[in-house]
Amino acid sequence: MSLELHEVSKSYGPRPAIEHVSFALAAGEIGCLLGPSGCGKTTALRCVAGFETLDEGRILLQGRVVGERGLHVPPHERGVGLVFQEHALFPHLTALGNVEFGLRSLAVPERRARAEETLHLVGLDDCAAAYPAELSGGQQQRVAIARALAPRPAVLLLDEPFASLDAALRERLVGDLRSLLKSLGMTALVVTHDQQEAFALADRVGLMREGRLEQWATPYELYHRPASRFVANFVGRASFLPATHGADGVVQTELGPLVEERVEPVEQGSACEVMLRPDDIVHDDDALQRGRIVDRTFRGANFMYTLELENGRRVLALVPSHRAHRIGESIGIRLDTEHVVTFAAK
């Protein structure tokens, strides 16, 4: 493994910032720590970088212990690259000069060649002589990424790297960064509060809440097999319907039966709640079940409808936008769910 955290904890005074956080990244994997403000994701990144000492636990980089209680390897000896939201470029140096800055241990010809090669990797060959003030926000961030990559770190750490950029540019740079990291076989850990950014960039995502890691999984597993209600609600949109556990994995709901992949045995007849994603509910004119549209959001290719069932309970449905309906209309709906996830009834 390139990066491993084992039961890592860090407190500031009496308040724990992170508690017993454990995850690992294999060589070449991109991981992302996701969560709301104050959940501890940046503290975890700072612990990996070496800016914080650990209260408990252990951190390993490429099999080498770099942090535990009583042992702290400083940041400059960990072999990590760092990219922050604030580009922190030197205004008096050109783009090439900024990238060369971290390569002062190399001979001048090698330093120049490495910096030029890295600028080429991020697509800024033509901007080598430009100063930061002459570059756009996206170009400045590319220079910051090039500067972090130039020393060829074991792991690249990025803290909200695109938060200050507009949505369209951010989406493009996220795709470019993933392609670049994969082409280099680089292991990376990214911190973000943006779910779409995390899903587009990472192989594995860790969702944090109040200093704890709720789930560490692939984006697909987080969305379709959330480990808790918090994960289900934070990652995408979800509705919860009361249900009853039946025989042979069947879950009975007011919209019809569903078959659950059970990991542990449950008591037949016990109450539960089934999670439904908006794409689990299909608009079907021939369906017996009906839902009245009480709200709708146009999303380009589709509408997100909030539907009220006969008993007043509400669910979400994603419907192609060419099937437009007005608020107040009643439409036929049926379940089409591949991944049935249930939680204990409240």
N, C-alpha and C positions, 0 to 999 in steps of 0.2 A: 504494500500500500504506500502511496505517496504521502498521504496525510491521514492521521488517525487522532481522534479525540476520545479519551476514555474517562467518563465520569468527571468531566471538568466543571469546576465551580469557581465563581468569583463574586465577592461581595464588596460593596462600598459602604463601610460602616455597618449598621445592623441590617441593611437591606440587600438581599442577594440579587445580583444582576443576572447571573446564569447559575443554574443548579443541575448538576449531574448530566451534563450534555455529552452524548456519545454519538459519533458517526465516523465514517471512513470514506476516502476517495482513492480509487485505484489510479495507477499511472494513466494519464491521458483523459481522465474523467473531469467533467465540469460539474461542480456542485453549487447550490444556491441556498442561502439562508433567507427565508421569506417570513414576513410577519408585520404586524402593526408597529407603530412607533413605540419605543420603550420596552419591546419584548426581549431584548438582550442580543439581537443578532450582530450588532456592531461590536459589542463587548466580546462576543465569541471570536470575531475576526481579529480584534486587537490582541486577544490572547494568543491566537495562532501567529500573528505578526511579531509578537514579543514585546508589545507596548505595555502589557499587563502581566504581573506575576500571578500564579495560580494559588488559590486557597486549598483546593483539592484536585485530584485527578492527574492526568498525564497527557501530553501532546507529543506525537512523534512525526517527524518529517523524513521520509524515505528510510524508515526503520530506526532513525536516531532520535533519542529522547531529547527534546529541546525545552521542555517545561514540565515541572512537577514541583511539589512542595520541597523547598530546599535546593532546587536546581532551576536556573533561569539562563538560557542562552540569549544574549542580546540580539536585537533585530538584525544588525548588520552581519551577524554570523550565522543566520538561519537559512540564507539562500532563497529568500522569498522576494518577489517583485510586488510593488504596491501601486495601486491606482485609486485615487480618491475622487469624490464629486467635484471638489475644487481642483482644477488642473494643476495648480501650483507650479507653473512653468516659470523659468527665470526670464523676466521681460527683456533683459539686456543681451540675451543669447538667442541666436537663430534656432529654428527647429532642429537643425543638425547639431548645433552646439548643446541644446538641451538633452538630446539623446546621447551625445558623447560624454556628458557630465558624469554619468555613473560608470564610465569605462576608463577612469584615469589610471588604473593599474596596468592598462595595456600600453604597448608602444604606440606612438602617434599614428603610423600607417595602419596598424591593425585596428586601432580605435576608430579611425575615420571609415575604414572599410566596413566594420561591424555596424556603425551608425547608419551609413548609407544603405546597407543591406536591410536593416530593420525598418527604416523609413519606407523602403520599397515594399516591404511586407504589408505595411498599413496603407499603402497607396498614396504616399506623399512625396514621391521623387521630385516633383516640380516645386515643392514648398521648402526644400532644404534651406534655402537662404532667407526665408521669410521670418520675421519676428512674430512673437505671439499676438501682438496687437493687430497684425496684418492678417491673421487667420480667423476663420469662423469658429464658432463654439465646437462644432463637430471635428474640425481639423485640429483644434487645440487638444481635444480629448484623444485623438489618434496619436498625436505627438506624445502625450502622457503615457499612453499604452506602449508606444514604441520605446520610450525611455525605460519603462519597467521591464520590457522583454529583452532589451539589448544585453544585459548581463547574463542572460540565459538562466533564469532562476529555476529552482526545482518546482516551485508552486507560485502561481500568480494570484494575488489577493486584490479584489476590487470592491470598494465600498460605495454603493449607489453611484456607479460611474456615469450614468446617463440621466440622472435626475434633473439636471438643469437644462436639458435640451428639449426642444419641442417634440411632439408625439411622432410626427412623420420621420424626423431625423433619428430619433431614438430607436424606432422600429428598424430602420435600415442599418444603423450601427450595431444593434444587437445581432442581427443576422451576419454582418460582416465579422464581428468579433468571434462568434461561434465557429465560422468557417476558418478563420485564422488560427484559433486555438487548436482545432482539430487537425489542421494541416501541419502544425508544429508538434502535435502529440503532447501538448502542454496541459498539466493539471492545474485547475483553477477553482477558486472559491469566491463567489460573488454574494454580496449583500444587497437586497432590494426589498422595497415594500410593494412592488408592482408585480402582480401575479402573471400577467401576460409576458412581461420581460423574463421572469423566472422560467416559465414554461418554454419560451422560445430559445432560451440560452442553455439551460441546464440538462444534464443527464439525470441528476438526482437533486431533489429539492427537500429541504428541511423546513417545516413550518414551526415557528416558535411562538410561544405564548407565555408571558409573565416569567421569562427566564428559563423555561423548560422546552425541550424539543417534543412537540406533539407527535410528529411523524416524519420519518426520513425515508423517502421512496421516490420512484420515478414520477414524473408529472402525470402520466396515465393512471398510476395507482392512486395518487392523491385525489384525482378527480373522480375515478370510478369506485375506489375502495377506501374511502376516508376512514381513519381509525377512530375518529370522534366527531361529535356534532360540530365542534369548533372548526375542525378541518373541513367538514362538509359545507359549512356556511361561509368560510373564508375563501375557499377555492371554488369559484363559480357560484351559481345560484342553486338553491335546493328548496324543495317542499317536503314536509313530513306528514304522512298519513297514518292514523291509528290502524293497527293491524293485529292479527292473531296468528300465532304459530300453529300450523296444522301438521299433518303427517307427511312423511317423505319430502321434507323441505319446502312444502307449499305454505305460502303466507297469504292469508285471506285479507283483502282490502275492499273498501267500498267501490273501487273501480275494477275489481276482479282479482283472480288469484295470480300469484307470482311464485316462481320457484327460486328458492334461496340456496346458495352454495354454503352450506353450514360447515364451520370449522369445529365448533364445539356443540355437543348435544343440548337441546333446549326442551323445556317442558311443553308438551302438546297442549294447546289451548291457552298458553300464556300470552299476555298482551305485549305488544312491541310497537315500534313506529318504523315505517319503511321510508327510506330516503328516495325521492324522485328528482332527477335532473329535468330541466325544461325539455330536453330532447327525448325524454322517456315517455312523454305524453304526445300522442299523434292526433292531428286533426283528421277525423274520418266522418264524412257526412252520413254514412250508413250505420254508425255506432249507436247503440242504445243509450249509453251514458252521455249526458249533456253538461256543458259548462257555460255559464253566462260571463261574457267579457266585462270586467269591471275596470280594467286599465290595460293600456297597450303602449309599447315602446317600439318605434321603428328603428331597425338596426341594419338597413340596407337590404341584405339578402333575405331577411326574415323579420317577423314581428315577435316580440316577447309579450305574450298575453298573460294577464292575471285573470284566472277563471274562478268563478264562484260556483261550487257544486250545490246540489239540491239542499244539503244540510247546512249550507252557509260556510263550509270550510273552503279555503282558497288554495289553488295550486298554480304553478307556472307552466306554460307551454310555449315551445318554439315552433312557429308556423311560417312556411315560406311566404314572402311578402306579396307574391302574386295572388295569394288567397287572403285579400284584405277584408276585414270585418270591422264594423263599428262597435263602439262601446255600447253595451246593452244587448247586443245580439247573443243568441244561444247557439253554440256549435257542438257537433258531435265529437267525442274524444274516446280514445282507447289507449291502453298501455302497450308499449313496445320496449321492454326493458331487458337488456342483456345482463346487467350487473345489479343484482338485488342486494341492497345493504340495509340491514335493520339495526336499530338501537333499542335499548331497554325503554319501556314506556316511562314517561315522566311521572 
